Amino acid sequence: MRIIVASDSHGHNEILDTIYDQHPEASLFLHCGDLCDDPRNYPNWLFVLGNNDFWGEFPNRRILSVGTHRLFMEHSHRCSFFHREDDLVRLAKGHACDIVCYGHTHRSNIEKKAGIFLLNPGSVWMSRDGNPPSYAILDVDTSISAQIVFLDQ
């Protein structure tokens, strides 16, 4: 199953339509918070609440069944700055999830920690890691893999 993961568009949401159109093979489109718009304007995407989401209704987190895996999705602004990934691993394990998709930092990250696959797609609007804005492609089958896609500026 192919899943497109984006985050932190901060109102620059025209890119979401472009990303959607570029990936007709994807089964899910996830946005990890800070849409800064009404999520009803983007019916093809599933959202969680970011610290800058004041319009519309967003769940704080989502737990999705993805094949034989469980995916935990949260913006992560409530996690410790210094121990964000540890907090996310603990939350995922508490919900019997083995994949975490998160945002907030505007820094892309793919890592496996304590048996949990962690994915931060970065920001589709303003990166903070020296790379161009980005999103991620997550492939989930018997194994889990992901790649960061950098956008042309």
C-alpha positions as CSV (number, residue, x, y, z in Angstrom):
1,M,0.0,0.0,0.0
2,R,1.4,3.4,-1.0
3,I,0.7,6.3,1.4
4,I,1.5,9.9,0.7
5,V,2.5,11.9,3.9
6,A,2.7,15.7,4.1
7,S,2.8,18.2,6.9
8,D,3.1,21.8,7.8
9,S,1.7,23.5,4.7
10,H,0.7,26.6,6.8
11,G,-2.0,27.8,4.3
12,H,0.2,27.2,1.2
13,N,-2.1,24.3,0.4
14,E,-2.2,24.5,-3.4
15,I,0.7,22.0,-3.3
16,L,-1.7,19.4,-1.8
17,D,-3.7,19.2,-5.0
18,T,-0.5,18.9,-7.0
19,I,0.8,16.1,-4.8
20,Y,-2.5,14.3,-5.0
21,D,-2.6,14.6,-8.8
22,Q,1.0,13.3,-9.1
23,H,0.2,10.1,-7.1
24,P,-2.9,8.3,-8.5
25,E,-1.4,5.0,-7.3
26,A,-1.6,6.0,-3.6
27,S,-4.2,4.5,-1.3
28,L,-4.1,7.2,1.4
29,F,-3.1,10.9,1.7
30,L,-2.1,12.0,5.2
31,H,-1.4,15.5,6.5
32,C,0.3,15.7,9.9
33,G,-1.0,19.1,10.9
34,D,-0.7,22.8,10.4
35,L,-2.9,22.9,7.4
36,C,-4.1,26.4,8.5
37,D,-7.3,26.0,6.5
38,D,-10.6,24.1,6.7
39,P,-9.9,20.4,6.1
40,R,-13.2,20.1,4.3
41,N,-11.6,21.9,1.4
42,Y,-9.3,18.9,0.9
43,P,-11.6,15.8,0.9
44,N,-8.9,13.5,-0.4
45,W,-6.7,14.0,2.7
46,L,-6.8,12.8,6.3
47,F,-5.6,15.4,8.8
48,V,-4.6,15.8,12.4
49,L,-4.6,18.9,14.5
50,G,-1.5,21.1,14.4
51,N,-0.6,23.9,16.8
52,N,-1.7,26.5,14.1
53,D,-5.0,24.8,13.1
54,F,-7.8,27.1,14.2
55,W,-10.3,26.6,11.4
56,G,-12.4,23.5,11.0
57,E,-12.4,20.4,13.0
58,F,-9.3,18.1,13.4
59,P,-8.7,15.1,15.5
60,N,-5.7,15.4,17.8
61,R,-4.4,12.1,16.5
62,R,-5.4,9.2,14.3
63,I,-4.8,5.5,14.5
64,L,-5.1,3.7,11.1
65,S,-5.0,0.1,10.2
66,V,-2.7,-0.3,7.2
67,G,-2.6,-3.9,6.1
68,T,-1.1,-5.9,9.0
69,H,0.3,-2.7,10.5
70,R,-1.1,0.1,12.7
71,L,-0.2,3.7,12.0
72,F,-0.1,6.4,14.7
73,M,-0.5,10.0,13.3
74,E,0.1,13.1,15.4
75,H,1.5,16.6,14.8
76,S,3.9,16.2,17.8
77,H,3.7,19.7,19.1
78,R,2.8,18.3,22.5
79,C,5.9,16.1,22.6
80,S,9.2,17.1,24.4
81,F,11.5,19.1,22.2
82,F,14.5,17.1,23.4
83,H,12.8,13.7,23.4
84,R,10.2,14.0,20.7
85,E,11.0,10.6,19.0
86,D,11.0,8.8,22.4
87,D,7.6,10.3,23.3
88,L,6.2,9.2,19.9
89,V,7.6,5.7,20.3
90,R,5.9,5.5,23.7
91,L,2.6,6.7,22.4
92,A,2.8,4.4,19.4
93,K,3.5,1.4,21.6
94,G,0.7,2.4,24.0
95,H,-1.7,2.2,21.0
96,A,-0.2,-1.0,19.6
97,C,1.1,0.9,16.5
98,D,4.4,0.1,14.7
99,I,4.4,3.2,12.4
100,V,4.4,6.8,13.4
101,C,3.8,9.8,11.0
102,Y,4.4,13.2,12.6
103,G,5.2,16.8,11.7
104,H,5.7,20.1,13.5
105,T,9.5,20.3,13.2
106,H,9.7,21.1,9.5
107,R,12.6,18.6,9.4
108,S,12.3,15.4,7.4
109,N,13.2,12.3,9.2
110,I,13.0,8.5,8.6
111,E,14.3,6.2,11.3
112,K,13.5,3.1,13.2
113,K,13.6,3.3,17.0
114,A,12.7,0.6,19.5
115,G,10.9,-1.4,16.7
116,I,8.8,1.6,15.7
117,F,9.1,3.1,12.2
118,L,9.2,6.9,12.5
119,L,8.4,9.2,9.6
120,N,8.4,13.0,9.5
121,P,7.8,14.2,5.9
122,G,9.2,17.7,6.6
123,S,7.2,20.7,5.5
124,V,5.7,21.2,2.0
125,W,6.1,25.0,2.5
126,M,9.1,25.9,4.6
127,S,11.9,23.5,5.5
128,R,14.0,24.0,8.5
129,D,16.7,21.4,7.8
130,G,18.5,23.1,4.9
131,N,16.7,21.0,2.3
132,P,14.0,22.1,-0.1
133,P,10.3,21.7,1.1
134,S,9.3,18.0,1.1
135,Y,6.7,15.3,1.6
136,A,7.1,11.5,1.9
137,I,6.1,8.4,0.1
138,L,5.4,5.5,2.6
139,D,5.2,2.0,1.3
140,V,3.6,-0.6,3.6
141,D,3.4,-4.2,2.8
142,T,5.1,-7.1,4.7
143,S,7.9,-4.5,5.2
144,I,7.9,-0.8,5.7
145,S,9.9,1.7,3.6
146,A,9.8,5.4,2.9
147,Q,11.4,8.1,0.9
148,I,11.5,11.8,1.1
149,V,10.5,13.7,-2.0
150,F,12.0,17.2,-2.3
151,L,9.9,19.8,-4.1
152,D,11.3,22.2,-6.8
153,Q,11.4,25.7,-5.5
